[in-house]
Amino acid sequence: MHNPKEIAQFLDLENSTISGILERMENKDLIIREIDENDRRYIKIDLTEKSKALEAPVNKVVEEVNKDVMSIFSEEEKQTLKKYLRRIITI
């Protein structure tokens, strides 16, 4: 479980942007927003079973797209691209 502020920081988005996204996700029954019983200022976000069921199909599509995109590169180019992506991640 996470809160909206943590999600916004992780995605490098404004809290107001995340609030709108979370509201739409809740309306589609993809998340549950709950007030923390220990600190009423803290909102917890959890996934619903509906959203958890989407994980495998979405991962499959992502894998297929990655495979298609990477097919245009030689093995050497793939390794170079991966090296640069790893460098970007550490920034």
PDB file with one MODEL, atoms N, CA, C and O in Angstrom:
MODEL        1
ATOM      1  N   MET A   1       0.837  -1.182   0.000  1.00  0.00           N
ATOM      2  CA  MET A   1       0.000   0.000   0.000  1.00  0.00           C
ATOM      3  C   MET A   1       0.877   1.239   0.000  1.00  0.00           C
ATOM      4  O   MET A   1       1.913   1.288   0.663  1.00  0.00           O
ATOM      5  N   HIS A   2       0.450   2.220  -0.743  1.00  0.00           N
ATOM      6  CA  HIS A   2       1.172   3.485  -0.808  1.00  0.00           C
ATOM      7  C   HIS A   2       0.184   4.621  -0.637  1.00  0.00           C
ATOM      8  O   HIS A   2      -1.030   4.418  -0.659  1.00  0.00           O
ATOM      9  N   ASN A   3       0.724   5.826  -0.467  1.00  0.00           N
ATOM     10  CA  ASN A   3      -0.147   6.989  -0.413  1.00  0.00           C
ATOM     11  C   ASN A   3       0.084   7.843  -1.664  1.00  0.00           C
ATOM     12  O   ASN A   3       1.082   7.663  -2.362  1.00  0.00           O
ATOM     13  N   PRO A   4      -0.831   8.766  -1.945  1.00  0.00           N
ATOM     14  CA  PRO A   4      -0.706   9.571  -3.158  1.00  0.00           C
ATOM     15  C   PRO A   4       0.608  10.340  -3.257  1.00  0.00           C
ATOM     16  O   PRO A   4       1.170  10.469  -4.345  1.00  0.00           O
ATOM     17  N   LYS A   5       1.096  10.846  -2.137  1.00  0.00           N
ATOM     18  CA  LYS A   5       2.341  11.610  -2.154  1.00  0.00           C
ATOM     19  C   LYS A   5       3.513  10.722  -2.590  1.00  0.00           C
ATOM     20  O   LYS A   5       4.342  11.150  -3.393  1.00  0.00           O
ATOM     21  N   GLU A   6       3.588   9.508  -2.075  1.00  0.00           N
ATOM     22  CA  GLU A   6       4.659   8.576  -2.463  1.00  0.00           C
ATOM     23  C   GLU A   6       4.570   8.236  -3.951  1.00  0.00           C
ATOM     24  O   GLU A   6       5.588   8.157  -4.639  1.00  0.00           O
ATOM     25  N   ILE A   7       3.357   8.036  -4.438  1.00  0.00           N
ATOM     26  CA  ILE A   7       3.160   7.715  -5.851  1.00  0.00           C
ATOM     27  C   ILE A   7       3.600   8.889  -6.719  1.00  0.00           C
ATOM     28  O   ILE A   7       4.272   8.695  -7.733  1.00  0.00           O
ATOM     29  N   ALA A   8       3.223  10.103  -6.328  1.00  0.00           N
ATOM     30  CA  ALA A   8       3.608  11.307  -7.076  1.00  0.00           C
ATOM     31  C   ALA A   8       5.127  11.449  -7.111  1.00  0.00           C
ATOM     32  O   ALA A   8       5.692  11.764  -8.159  1.00  0.00           O
ATOM     33  N   GLN A   9       5.788  11.224  -5.992  1.00  0.00           N
ATOM     34  CA  GLN A   9       7.249  11.327  -5.948  1.00  0.00           C
ATOM     35  C   GLN A   9       7.896  10.270  -6.821  1.00  0.00           C
ATOM     36  O   GLN A   9       8.840  10.569  -7.553  1.00  0.00           O
ATOM     37  N   PHE A  10       7.412   9.048  -6.759  1.00  0.00           N
ATOM     38  CA  PHE A  10       7.971   7.955  -7.548  1.00  0.00           C
ATOM     39  C   PHE A  10       7.851   8.239  -9.039  1.00  0.00           C
ATOM     40  O   PHE A  10       8.778   7.969  -9.803  1.00  0.00           O
ATOM     41  N   LEU A  11       6.706   8.787  -9.457  1.00  0.00           N
ATOM     42  CA  LEU A  11       6.461   9.058 -10.871  1.00  0.00           C
ATOM     43  C   LEU A  11       6.924  10.449 -11.296  1.00  0.00           C
ATOM     44  O   LEU A  11       6.833  10.809 -12.470  1.00  0.00           O
ATOM     45  N   ASP A  12       7.421  11.228 -10.336  1.00  0.00           N
ATOM     46  CA  ASP A  12       7.870  12.598 -10.592  1.00  0.00           C
ATOM     47  C   ASP A  12       6.742  13.435 -11.192  1.00  0.00           C
ATOM     48  O   ASP A  12       6.926  14.123 -12.196  1.00  0.00           O
ATOM     49  N   LEU A  13       5.576  13.361 -10.557  1.00  0.00           N
ATOM     50  CA  LEU A  13       4.398  14.122 -10.978  1.00  0.00           C
ATOM     51  C   LEU A  13       3.906  14.968  -9.816  1.00  0.00           C
ATOM     52  O   LEU A  13       4.245  14.715  -8.659  1.00  0.00           O
ATOM     53  N   GLU A  14       3.103  15.974 -10.137  1.00  0.00           N
ATOM     54  CA  GLU A  14       2.513  16.823  -9.109  1.00  0.00           C
ATOM     55  C   GLU A  14       1.427  16.052  -8.360  1.00  0.00           C
ATOM     56  O   GLU A  14       0.760  15.185  -8.924  1.00  0.00           O
ATOM     57  N   ASN A  15       1.262  16.385  -7.077  1.00  0.00           N
ATOM     58  CA  ASN A  15       0.223  15.733  -6.274  1.00  0.00           C
ATOM     59  C   ASN A  15      -1.155  15.906  -6.894  1.00  0.00           C
ATOM     60  O   ASN A  15      -1.973  14.986  -6.868  1.00  0.00           O
ATOM     61  N   SER A  16      -1.415  17.099  -7.457  1.00  0.00           N
ATOM     62  CA  SER A  16      -2.732  17.347  -8.050  1.00  0.00           C
ATOM     63  C   SER A  16      -2.963  16.455  -9.268  1.00  0.00           C
ATOM     64  O   SER A  16      -4.089  16.019  -9.507  1.00  0.00           O
ATOM     65  N   THR A  17      -1.925  16.183 -10.030  1.00  0.00           N
ATOM     66  CA  THR A  17      -2.040  15.290 -11.183  1.00  0.00           C
ATOM     67  C   THR A  17      -2.378  13.884 -10.723  1.00  0.00           C
ATOM     68  O   THR A  17      -3.255  13.228 -11.284  1.00  0.00           O
ATOM     69  N   ILE A  18      -1.676  13.431  -9.701  1.00  0.00           N
ATOM     70  CA  ILE A  18      -1.912  12.089  -9.165  1.00  0.00           C
ATOM     71  C   ILE A  18      -3.319  11.981  -8.595  1.00  0.00           C
ATOM     72  O   ILE A  18      -3.976  10.953  -8.763  1.00  0.00           O
ATOM     73  N   SER A  19      -3.786  13.017  -7.930  1.00  0.00           N
ATOM     74  CA  SER A  19      -5.138  12.972  -7.345  1.00  0.00           C
ATOM     75  C   SER A  19      -6.191  12.716  -8.413  1.00  0.00           C
ATOM     76  O   SER A  19      -7.098  11.908  -8.211  1.00  0.00           O
ATOM     77  N   GLY A  20      -6.076  13.397  -9.547  1.00  0.00           N
ATOM     78  CA  GLY A  20      -7.020  13.205 -10.639  1.00  0.00           C
ATOM     79  C   GLY A  20      -6.944  11.805 -11.219  1.00  0.00           C
ATOM     80  O   GLY A  20      -7.969  11.185 -11.505  1.00  0.00           O
ATOM     81  N   ILE A  21      -5.726  11.308 -11.391  1.00  0.00           N
ATOM     82  CA  ILE A  21      -5.531   9.955 -11.921  1.00  0.00           C
ATOM     83  C   ILE A  21      -6.118   8.930 -10.959  1.00  0.00           C
ATOM     84  O   ILE A  21      -6.821   8.012 -11.381  1.00  0.00           O
ATOM     85  N   LEU A  22      -5.833   9.084  -9.672  1.00  0.00           N
ATOM     86  CA  LEU A  22      -6.340   8.137  -8.676  1.00  0.00           C
ATOM     87  C   LEU A  22      -7.866   8.172  -8.607  1.00  0.00           C
ATOM     88  O   LEU A  22      -8.504   7.136  -8.419  1.00  0.00           O
ATOM     89  N   GLU A  23      -8.449   9.359  -8.758  1.00  0.00           N
ATOM     90  CA  GLU A  23      -9.906   9.450  -8.736  1.00  0.00           C
ATOM     91  C   GLU A  23     -10.508   8.682  -9.913  1.00  0.00           C
ATOM     92  O   GLU A  23     -11.486   7.954  -9.743  1.00  0.00           O
ATOM     93  N   ARG A  24      -9.930   8.840 -11.099  1.00  0.00           N
ATOM     94  CA  ARG A  24     -10.435   8.104 -12.264  1.00  0.00           C
ATOM     95  C   ARG A  24     -10.241   6.600 -12.089  1.00  0.00           C
ATOM     96  O   ARG A  24     -11.107   5.812 -12.470  1.00  0.00           O
ATOM     97  N   MET A  25      -9.100   6.202 -11.510  1.00  0.00           N
ATOM     98  CA  MET A  25      -8.856   4.777 -11.275  1.00  0.00           C
ATOM     99  C   MET A  25      -9.848   4.211 -10.264  1.00  0.00           C
ATOM    100  O   MET A  25     -10.321   3.085 -10.415  1.00  0.00           O
ATOM    101  N   GLU A  26     -10.158   4.983  -9.248  1.00  0.00           N
ATOM    102  CA  GLU A  26     -11.125   4.527  -8.249  1.00  0.00           C
ATOM    103  C   GLU A  26     -12.515   4.397  -8.882  1.00  0.00           C
ATOM    104  O   GLU A  26     -13.241   3.445  -8.595  1.00  0.00           O
ATOM    105  N   ASN A  27     -12.883   5.346  -9.735  1.00  0.00           N
ATOM    106  CA  ASN A  27     -14.187   5.289 -10.416  1.00  0.00           C
ATOM    107  C   ASN A  27     -14.297   4.064 -11.326  1.00  0.00           C
ATOM    108  O   ASN A  27     -15.398   3.580 -11.592  1.00  0.00           O
ATOM    109  N   LYS A  28     -13.161   3.569 -11.797  1.00  0.00           N
ATOM    110  CA  LYS A  28     -13.145   2.374 -12.657  1.00  0.00           C
ATOM    111  C   LYS A  28     -12.913   1.098 -11.855  1.00  0.00           C
ATOM    112  O   LYS A  28     -12.703   0.028 -12.428  1.00  0.00           O
ATOM    113  N   ASP A  29     -12.951   1.213 -10.531  1.00  0.00           N
ATOM    114  CA  ASP A  29     -12.786   0.077  -9.623  1.00  0.00           C
ATOM    115  C   ASP A  29     -11.416  -0.593  -9.779  1.00  0.00           C
ATOM    116  O   ASP A  29     -11.300  -1.816  -9.715  1.00  0.00           O
ATOM    117  N   LEU A  30     -10.373   0.240  -9.987  1.00  0.00           N
ATOM    118  CA  LEU A  30      -9.017  -0.291 -10.101  1.00  0.00           C
ATOM    119  C   LEU A  30      -8.224  -0.134  -8.806  1.00  0.00           C
ATOM    120  O   LEU A  30      -7.278  -0.881  -8.557  1.00  0.00           O
ATOM    121  N   ILE A  31      -8.615   0.839  -7.984  1.00  0.00           N
ATOM    122  CA  ILE A  31      -7.951   1.056  -6.697  1.00  0.00           C
ATOM    123  C   ILE A  31      -8.992   1.323  -5.621  1.00  0.00           C
ATOM    124  O   ILE A  31     -10.156   1.614  -5.896  1.00  0.00           O
ATOM    125  N   ILE A  32      -8.521   1.211  -4.387  1.00  0.00           N
ATOM    126  CA  ILE A  32      -9.324   1.569  -3.219  1.00  0.00           C
ATOM    127  C   ILE A  32      -8.522   2.611  -2.453  1.00  0.00           C
ATOM    128  O   ILE A  32      -7.344   2.409  -2.158  1.00  0.00           O
ATOM    129  N   ARG A  33      -9.167   3.719  -2.136  1.00  0.00           N
ATOM    130  CA  ARG A  33      -8.532   4.743  -1.285  1.00  0.00           C
ATOM    131  C   ARG A  33      -9.157   4.637   0.099  1.00  0.00           C
ATOM    132  O   ARG A  33     -10.378   4.678   0.247  1.00  0.00           O
ATOM    133  N   GLU A  34      -8.304   4.501   1.110  1.00  0.00           N
ATOM    134  CA  GLU A  34      -8.784   4.373   2.486  1.00  0.00           C
ATOM    135  C   GLU A  34      -8.035   5.346   3.378  1.00  0.00           C
ATOM    136  O   GLU A  34      -6.841   5.584   3.196  1.00  0.00           O
ATOM    137  N   ILE A  35      -8.743   5.896   4.331  1.00  0.00           N
ATOM    138  CA  ILE A  35      -8.102   6.754   5.330  1.00  0.00           C
ATOM    139  C   ILE A  35      -7.440   5.863   6.362  1.00  0.00           C
ATOM    140  O   ILE A  35      -8.055   4.925   6.869  1.00  0.00           O
ATOM    141  N   ASP A  36      -6.187   6.156   6.672  1.00  0.00           N
ATOM    142  CA  ASP A  36      -5.425   5.381   7.655  1.00  0.00           C
ATOM    143  C   ASP A  36      -6.070   5.552   9.031  1.00  0.00           C
ATOM    144  O   ASP A  36      -6.294   6.672   9.490  1.00  0.00           O
ATOM    145  N   GLU A  37      -6.358   4.444   9.667  1.00  0.00           N
ATOM    146  CA  GLU A  37      -7.009   4.501  10.979  1.00  0.00           C
ATOM    147  C   GLU A  37      -6.100   5.085  12.055  1.00  0.00           C
ATOM    148  O   GLU A  37      -6.586   5.571  13.077  1.00  0.00           O
ATOM    149  N   ASN A  38      -4.780   5.042  11.838  1.00  0.00           N
ATOM    150  CA  ASN A  38      -3.837   5.592  12.820  1.00  0.00           C
ATOM    151  C   ASN A  38      -3.549   7.074  12.591  1.00  0.00           C
ATOM    152  O   ASN A  38      -3.163   7.780  13.523  1.00  0.00           O
ATOM    153  N   ASP A  39      -3.732   7.545  11.376  1.00  0.00           N
ATOM    154  CA  ASP A  39      -3.481   8.948  11.050  1.00  0.00           C
ATOM    155  C   ASP A  39      -4.467   9.349   9.958  1.00  0.00           C
ATOM    156  O   ASP A  39      -4.269   9.031   8.785  1.00  0.00           O
ATOM    157  N   ARG A  40      -5.524  10.047  10.348  1.00  0.00           N
ATOM    158  CA  ARG A  40      -6.603  10.363   9.422  1.00  0.00           C
ATOM    159  C   ARG A  40      -6.169  11.305   8.295  1.00  0.00           C
ATOM    160  O   ARG A  40      -6.916  11.492   7.335  1.00  0.00           O
ATOM    161  N   ARG A  41      -4.988  11.896   8.394  1.00  0.00           N
ATOM    162  CA  ARG A  41      -4.478  12.754   7.313  1.00  0.00           C
ATOM    163  C   ARG A  41      -3.854  11.924   6.204  1.00  0.00           C
ATOM    164  O   ARG A  41      -3.585  12.442   5.120  1.00  0.00           O
ATOM    165  N   TYR A  42      -3.624  10.670   6.455  1.00  0.00           N
ATOM    166  CA  TYR A  42      -2.904   9.767   5.556  1.00  0.00           C
ATOM    167  C   TYR A  42      -3.900   8.898   4.799  1.00  0.00           C
ATOM    168  O   TYR A  42      -4.723   8.209   5.402  1.00  0.00           O
ATOM    169  N   ILE A  43      -3.818   8.939   3.466  1.00  0.00           N
ATOM    170  CA  ILE A  43      -4.690   8.112   2.626  1.00  0.00           C
ATOM    171  C   ILE A  43      -3.865   6.967   2.059  1.00  0.00           C
ATOM    172  O   ILE A  43      -2.784   7.177   1.508  1.00  0.00           O
ATOM    173  N   LYS A  44      -4.384   5.761   2.200  1.00  0.00           N
ATOM    174  CA  LYS A  44      -3.710   4.573   1.673  1.00  0.00           C
ATOM    175  C   LYS A  44      -4.370   4.175   0.363  1.00  0.00           C
ATOM    176  O   LYS A  44      -5.590   4.243   0.215  1.00  0.00           O
ATOM    177  N   ILE A  45      -3.536   3.759  -0.583  1.00  0.00           N
ATOM    178  CA  ILE A  45      -4.019   3.303  -1.889  1.00  0.00           C
ATOM    179  C   ILE A  45      -3.704   1.820  -2.007  1.00  0.00           C
ATOM    180  O   ILE A  45      -2.580   1.389  -1.751  1.00  0.00           O
ATOM    181  N   ASP A  46      -4.712   1.044  -2.400  1.00  0.00           N
ATOM    182  CA  ASP A  46      -4.498  -0.386  -2.606  1.00  0.00           C
ATOM    183  C   ASP A  46      -5.168  -0.796  -3.913  1.00  0.00           C
ATOM    184  O   ASP A  46      -6.148  -0.186  -4.341  1.00  0.00           O
ATOM    185  N   LEU A  47      -4.630  -1.833  -4.537  1.00  0.00           N
ATOM    186  CA  LEU A  47      -5.191  -2.340  -5.786  1.00  0.00           C
ATOM    187  C   LEU A  47      -6.398  -3.218  -5.508  1.00  0.00           C
ATOM    188  O   LEU A  47      -6.460  -3.909  -4.492  1.00  0.00           O
ATOM    189  N   THR A  48      -7.357  -3.180  -6.426  1.00  0.00           N
ATOM    190  CA  THR A  48      -8.515  -4.077  -6.338  1.00  0.00           C
ATOM    191  C   THR A  48      -8.173  -5.376  -7.066  1.00  0.00           C
ATOM    192  O   THR A  48      -7.166  -5.465  -7.769  1.00  0.00           O
ATOM    193  N   GLU A  49      -9.015  -6.360  -6.885  1.00  0.00           N
ATOM    194  CA  GLU A  49      -8.817  -7.629  -7.605  1.00  0.00           C
ATOM    195  C   GLU A  49      -8.918  -7.401  -9.110  1.00  0.00           C
ATOM    196  O   GLU A  49      -8.217  -8.047  -9.890  1.00  0.00           O
ATOM    197  N   LYS A  50      -9.789  -6.483  -9.514  1.00  0.00           N
ATOM    198  CA  LYS A  50      -9.936  -6.170 -10.941  1.00  0.00           C
ATOM    199  C   LYS A  50      -8.613  -5.682 -11.529  1.00  0.00           C
ATOM    200  O   LYS A  50      -8.217  -6.113 -12.612  1.00  0.00           O
ATOM    201  N   SER A  51      -7.933  -4.790 -10.821  1.00  0.00           N
ATOM    202  CA  SER A  51      -6.664  -4.271 -11.343  1.00  0.00           C
ATOM    203  C   SER A  51      -5.556  -5.326 -11.278  1.00  0.00           C
ATOM    204  O   SER A  51      -4.699  -5.386 -12.159  1.00  0.00           O
ATOM    205  N   LYS A  52      -5.577  -6.146 -10.243  1.00  0.00           N
ATOM    206  CA  LYS A  52      -4.567  -7.209 -10.141  1.00  0.00           C
ATOM    207  C   LYS A  52      -4.709  -8.205 -11.286  1.00  0.00           C
ATOM    208  O   LYS A  52      -3.718  -8.760 -11.761  1.00  0.00           O
ATOM    209  N   ALA A  53      -5.948  -8.429 -11.728  1.00  0.00           N
ATOM    210  CA  ALA A  53      -6.186  -9.361 -12.832  1.00  0.00           C
ATOM    211  C   ALA A  53      -5.655  -8.827 -14.160  1.00  0.00           C
ATOM    212  O   ALA A  53      -5.452  -9.595 -15.100  1.00  0.00           O
ATOM    213  N   LEU A  54      -5.430  -7.523 -14.244  1.00  0.00           N
ATOM    214  CA  LEU A  54      -4.911  -6.913 -15.474  1.00  0.00           C
ATOM    215  C   LEU A  54      -3.395  -7.042 -15.609  1.00  0.00           C
ATOM    216  O   LEU A  54      -2.851  -6.829 -16.693  1.00  0.00           O
ATOM    217  N   GLU A  55      -2.716  -7.385 -14.532  1.00  0.00           N
ATOM    218  CA  GLU A  55      -1.249  -7.397 -14.541  1.00  0.00           C
ATOM    219  C   GLU A  55      -0.671  -8.338 -15.596  1.00  0.00           C
ATOM    220  O   GLU A  55       0.188  -7.928 -16.376  1.00  0.00           O
ATOM    221  N   ALA A  56      -1.117  -9.573 -15.635  1.00  0.00           N
ATOM    222  CA  ALA A  56      -0.558 -10.541 -16.590  1.00  0.00           C
ATOM    223  C   ALA A  56      -0.812 -10.135 -18.042  1.00  0.00           C
ATOM    224  O   ALA A  56       0.125 -10.150 -18.841  1.00  0.00           O
ATOM    225  N   PRO A  57      -2.049  -9.770 -18.415  1.00  0.00           N
ATOM    226  CA  PRO A  57      -2.263  -9.364 -19.809  1.00  0.00           C
ATOM    227  C   PRO A  57      -1.471  -8.111 -20.204  1.00  0.00           C
ATOM    228  O   PRO A  57      -0.964  -8.020 -21.322  1.00  0.00           O
ATOM    229  N   VAL A  58      -1.370  -7.166 -19.300  1.00  0.00           N
ATOM    230  CA  VAL A  58      -0.605  -5.946 -19.603  1.00  0.00           C
ATOM    231  C   VAL A  58       0.871  -6.280 -19.751  1.00  0.00           C
ATOM    232  O   VAL A  58       1.523  -5.801 -20.678  1.00  0.00           O
ATOM    233  N   ASN A  59       1.402  -7.093 -18.851  1.00  0.00           N
ATOM    234  CA  ASN A  59       2.814  -7.489 -18.956  1.00  0.00           C
ATOM    235  C   ASN A  59       3.096  -8.217 -20.263  1.00  0.00           C
ATOM    236  O   ASN A  59       4.164  -8.048 -20.852  1.00  0.00           O
ATOM    237  N   LYS A  60       2.147  -9.021 -20.716  1.00  0.00           N
ATOM    238  CA  LYS A  60       2.319  -9.747 -21.973  1.00  0.00           C
ATOM    239  C   LYS A  60       2.411  -8.773 -23.148  1.00  0.00           C
ATOM    240  O   LYS A  60       3.264  -8.930 -24.021  1.00  0.00           O
ATOM    241  N   VAL A  61       1.540  -7.776 -23.170  1.00  0.00           N
ATOM    242  CA  VAL A  61       1.565  -6.775 -24.246  1.00  0.00           C
ATOM    243  C   VAL A  61       2.864  -5.985 -24.204  1.00  0.00           C
ATOM    244  O   VAL A  61       3.475  -5.742 -25.244  1.00  0.00           O
ATOM    245  N   VAL A  62       3.292  -5.583 -23.016  1.00  0.00           N
ATOM    246  CA  VAL A  62       4.549  -4.839 -22.876  1.00  0.00           C
ATOM    247  C   VAL A  62       5.710  -5.683 -23.390  1.00  0.00           C
ATOM    248  O   VAL A  62       6.579  -5.178 -24.101  1.00  0.00           O
ATOM    249  N   GLU A  63       5.728  -6.947 -23.039  1.00  0.00           N
ATOM    250  CA  GLU A  63       6.785  -7.845 -23.494  1.00  0.00           C
ATOM    251  C   GLU A  63       6.792  -7.953 -25.022  1.00  0.00           C
ATOM    252  O   GLU A  63       7.854  -7.926 -25.644  1.00  0.00           O
ATOM    253  N   GLU A  64       5.619  -8.075 -25.615  1.00  0.00           N
ATOM    254  CA  GLU A  64       5.522  -8.174 -27.079  1.00  0.00           C
ATOM    255  C   GLU A  64       5.997  -6.896 -27.762  1.00  0.00           C
ATOM    256  O   GLU A  64       6.706  -6.952 -28.767  1.00  0.00           O
ATOM    257  N   VAL A  65       5.607  -5.748 -27.219  1.00  0.00           N
ATOM    258  CA  VAL A  65       6.031  -4.463 -27.788  1.00  0.00           C
ATOM    259  C   VAL A  65       7.540  -4.316 -27.658  1.00  0.00           C
ATOM    260  O   VAL A  65       8.208  -3.905 -28.607  1.00  0.00           O
ATOM    261  N   ASN A  66       8.083  -4.649 -26.488  1.00  0.00           N
ATOM    262  CA  ASN A  66       9.536  -4.579 -26.301  1.00  0.00           C
ATOM    263  C   ASN A  66      10.261  -5.473 -27.300  1.00  0.00           C
ATOM    264  O   ASN A  66      11.281  -5.084 -27.868  1.00  0.00           O
ATOM    265  N   LYS A  67       9.730  -6.663 -27.507  1.00  0.00           N
ATOM    266  CA  LYS A  67      10.346  -7.602 -28.450  1.00  0.00           C
ATOM    267  C   LYS A  67      10.339  -7.017 -29.861  1.00  0.00           C
ATOM    268  O   LYS A  67      11.345  -7.085 -30.567  1.00  0.00           O
ATOM    269  N   ASP A  68       9.205  -6.442 -30.273  1.00  0.00           N
ATOM    270  CA  ASP A  68       9.104  -5.830 -31.602  1.00  0.00           C
ATOM    271  C   ASP A  68      10.081  -4.661 -31.755  1.00  0.00           C
ATOM    272  O   ASP A  68      10.775  -4.546 -32.765  1.00  0.00           O
ATOM    273  N   VAL A  69      10.124  -3.806 -30.746  1.00  0.00           N
ATOM    274  CA  VAL A  69      11.009  -2.637 -30.802  1.00  0.00           C
ATOM    275  C   VAL A  69      12.467  -3.076 -30.856  1.00  0.00           C
ATOM    276  O   VAL A  69      13.250  -2.551 -31.648  1.00  0.00           O
ATOM    277  N   MET A  70      12.825  -4.024 -30.026  1.00  0.00           N
ATOM    278  CA  MET A  70      14.227  -4.458 -29.959  1.00  0.00           C
ATOM    279  C   MET A  70      14.654  -5.243 -31.206  1.00  0.00           C
ATOM    280  O   MET A  70      15.850  -5.392 -31.456  1.00  0.00           O
ATOM    281  N   SER A  71      13.705  -5.739 -31.980  1.00  0.00           N
ATOM    282  CA  SER A  71      14.051  -6.545 -33.158  1.00  0.00           C
ATOM    283  C   SER A  71      14.767  -5.734 -34.234  1.00  0.00           C
ATOM    284  O   SER A  71      15.402  -6.313 -35.116  1.00  0.00           O
ATOM    285  N   ILE A  72      14.676  -4.420 -34.179  1.00  0.00           N
ATOM    286  CA  ILE A  72      15.343  -3.596 -35.201  1.00  0.00           C
ATOM    287  C   ILE A  72      16.818  -3.376 -34.891  1.00  0.00           C
ATOM    288  O   ILE A  72      17.554  -2.849 -35.726  1.00  0.00           O
ATOM    289  N   PHE A  73      17.261  -3.777 -33.692  1.00  0.00           N
ATOM    290  CA  PHE A  73      18.643  -3.558 -33.265  1.00  0.00           C
ATOM    291  C   PHE A  73      19.473  -4.823 -33.385  1.00  0.00           C
ATOM    292  O   PHE A  73      18.970  -5.935 -33.223  1.00  0.00           O
ATOM    293  N   SER A  74      20.742  -4.635 -33.669  1.00  0.00           N
ATOM    294  CA  SER A  74      21.685  -5.750 -33.622  1.00  0.00           C
ATOM    295  C   SER A  74      21.952  -6.072 -32.153  1.00  0.00           C
ATOM    296  O   SER A  74      21.577  -5.305 -31.266  1.00  0.00           O
ATOM    297  N   GLU A  75      22.602  -7.210 -31.902  1.00  0.00           N
ATOM    298  CA  GLU A  75      22.937  -7.578 -30.514  1.00  0.00           C
ATOM    299  C   GLU A  75      23.819  -6.515 -29.863  1.00  0.00           C
ATOM    300  O   GLU A  75      23.623  -6.167 -28.698  1.00  0.00           O
ATOM    301  N   GLU A  76      24.769  -6.014 -30.605  1.00  0.00           N
ATOM    302  CA  GLU A  76      25.673  -4.977 -30.073  1.00  0.00           C
ATOM    303  C   GLU A  76      24.880  -3.708 -29.737  1.00  0.00           C
ATOM    304  O   GLU A  76      25.100  -3.097 -28.692  1.00  0.00           O
ATOM    305  N   GLU A  77      23.967  -3.317 -30.617  1.00  0.00           N
ATOM    306  CA  GLU A  77      23.158  -2.127 -30.369  1.00  0.00           C
ATOM    307  C   GLU A  77      22.250  -2.326 -29.153  1.00  0.00           C
ATOM    308  O   GLU A  77      22.051  -1.401 -28.365  1.00  0.00           O
ATOM    309  N   LYS A  78      21.706  -3.526 -29.006  1.00  0.00           N
ATOM    310  CA  LYS A  78      20.860  -3.822 -27.841  1.00  0.00           C
ATOM    311  C   LYS A  78      21.646  -3.645 -26.547  1.00  0.00           C
ATOM    312  O   LYS A  78      21.160  -3.045 -25.589  1.00  0.00           O
ATOM    313  N   GLN A  79      22.865  -4.173 -26.532  1.00  0.00           N
ATOM    314  CA  GLN A  79      23.694  -4.064 -25.329  1.00  0.00           C
ATOM    315  C   GLN A  79      24.035  -2.604 -25.030  1.00  0.00           C
ATOM    316  O   GLN A  79      24.020  -2.183 -23.874  1.00  0.00           O
ATOM    317  N   THR A  80      24.338  -1.843 -26.067  1.00  0.00           N
ATOM    318  CA  THR A  80      24.640  -0.418 -25.886  1.00  0.00           C
ATOM    319  C   THR A  80      23.415   0.322 -25.361  1.00  0.00           C
ATOM    320  O   THR A  80      23.527   1.127 -24.436  1.00  0.00           O
ATOM    321  N   LEU A  81      22.255   0.059 -25.937  1.00  0.00           N
ATOM    322  CA  LEU A  81      21.017   0.698 -25.482  1.00  0.00           C
ATOM    323  C   LEU A  81      20.742   0.369 -24.025  1.00  0.00           C
ATOM    324  O   LEU A  81      20.410   1.254 -23.237  1.00  0.00           O
ATOM    325  N   LYS A  82      20.877  -0.894 -23.665  1.00  0.00           N
ATOM    326  CA  LYS A  82      20.641  -1.303 -22.274  1.00  0.00           C
ATOM    327  C   LYS A  82      21.615  -0.608 -21.327  1.00  0.00           C
ATOM    328  O   LYS A  82      21.241  -0.205 -20.226  1.00  0.00           O
ATOM    329  N   LYS A  83      22.860  -0.472 -21.760  1.00  0.00           N
ATOM    330  CA  LYS A  83      23.871   0.204 -20.937  1.00  0.00           C
ATOM    331  C   LYS A  83      23.459   1.654 -20.680  1.00  0.00           C
ATOM    332  O   LYS A  83      23.543   2.135 -19.550  1.00  0.00           O
ATOM    333  N   TYR A  84      23.014   2.350 -21.729  1.00  0.00           N
ATOM    334  CA  TYR A  84      22.601   3.741 -21.575  1.00  0.00           C
ATOM    335  C   TYR A  84      21.331   3.869 -20.736  1.00  0.00           C
ATOM    336  O   TYR A  84      21.200   4.806 -19.949  1.00  0.00           O
ATOM    337  N   LEU A  85      20.414   2.952 -20.896  1.00  0.00           N
ATOM    338  CA  LEU A  85      19.196   2.989 -20.086  1.00  0.00           C
ATOM    339  C   LEU A  85      19.512   2.774 -18.607  1.00  0.00           C
ATOM    340  O   LEU A  85      18.922   3.422 -17.742  1.00  0.00           O
ATOM    341  N   ARG A  86      20.438   1.867 -18.321  1.00  0.00           N
ATOM    342  CA  ARG A  86      20.846   1.653 -16.922  1.00  0.00           C
ATOM    343  C   ARG A  86      21.464   2.921 -16.347  1.00  0.00           C
ATOM    344  O   ARG A  86      21.253   3.248 -15.179  1.00  0.00           O
ATOM    345  N   ARG A  87      22.221   3.626 -17.162  1.00  0.00           N
ATOM    346  CA  ARG A  87      22.843   4.869 -16.710  1.00  0.00           C
ATOM    347  C   ARG A  87      21.775   5.914 -16.401  1.00  0.00           C
ATOM    348  O   ARG A  87      21.866   6.624 -15.400  1.00  0.00           O
ATOM    349  N   ILE A  88      20.771   6.006 -17.257  1.00  0.00           N
ATOM    350  CA  ILE A  88      19.688   6.967 -17.046  1.00  0.00           C
ATOM    351  C   ILE A  88      18.935   6.665 -15.760  1.00  0.00           C
ATOM    352  O   ILE A  88      18.555   7.580 -15.029  1.00  0.00           O
ATOM    353  N   ILE A  89      18.720   5.396 -15.485  1.00  0.00           N
ATOM    354  CA  ILE A  89      17.977   5.000 -14.286  1.00  0.00           C
ATOM    355  C   ILE A  89      18.665   5.482 -13.013  1.00  0.00           C
ATOM    356  O   ILE A  89      17.992   5.811 -12.036  1.00  0.00           O
ATOM    357  N   THR A  90      19.982   5.527 -13.012  1.00  0.00           N
ATOM    358  CA  THR A  90      20.712   5.890 -11.798  1.00  0.00           C
ATOM    359  C   THR A  90      20.781   7.394 -11.556  1.00  0.00           C
ATOM    360  O   THR A  90      21.305   7.830 -10.530  1.00  0.00           O
ATOM    361  N   ILE A  91      20.261   8.190 -12.483  1.00  0.00           N
ATOM    362  CA  ILE A  91      20.301   9.644 -12.301  1.00  0.00           C
ATOM    363  C   ILE A  91      19.329  10.061 -11.234  1.00  0.00           C
ATOM    364  O   ILE A  91      19.214  11.249 -10.933  1.00  0.00           O
TER     365      ILE A  91
ENDMDL
END
